[in-house]
Amino acid sequence: MKQSIRHKKIVELVKQQSYISTEELVSILKVSPQTIRRDLNELAESNLIRRHHGGAASPSSSENSDYSDRKQFFSQEKNQIAKEVAKLIPDGSSLFIDIGTTPEAVANALLNHKNLRIVTNNLNAAHILMQNESFKITLAGGSLRQDGGIIGGATVNFISQFRLDYGILGISSIDLDGSLLDYDFHEVQVKQAIMESSRETLLVADHSKFTRHAIVKLGLITDVAYFFTDMQPPKSVLDIIRDSTLELKICA
């Protein structure tokens, strides 16, 4: 494989996964570890990736990806997660749907349900859900972001007035100690309100969230009732889950 093709592929993989190890790249590209290390050094010098010991990350992995890009990441995995979540939600339930592309995938997977009562701060999810005429949809007020998320103090106050059956919660990052992390302090406040106002919180996150590095702590993974993901979590997180009442759902 030509170096230029390898470089393009490496950048694509890093963009999709936020972090990828040298071993993974060796396996995917069928070249030696030495070749991969040279490729990573050259790409890092051009600021196309950020070099890490043992692998590479996005040069902006400490910041949230552009919404249109995030919507394309792991679409198959997110859809599989969404299908499994939908199986758990009975007709006639009440639920919150959070900001994020995975909660939006859940919204789409719920379209065959009947008589759901939904509160959301996700304009995109509301647009999807309005296709089902049996749903009663309440849109939270607040400050509208360009990605369709609604946040702010008014949003927190609005959500806190409800007590619903389920909260469908997205997250930007899950640390190796089980911390749930996000990039926006105001968004975290809204997520906390959703958790406090839900009888059961369902966390939905694909495996890329284990390699991202957000800075605002929401809580711990054990604060939710269910965790839906597409791959087995890292061992440290898995050990925390096994010592808790959290139910892990691997959606493969």
Summary of the structure (lengths in Angstrom):
residues: 252
radius of gyration: 19.1
end to end distance: 31.0
largest distance: 59.1
contacts: 831
relative contact order: 0.12
helix: 41%
strand: 23%
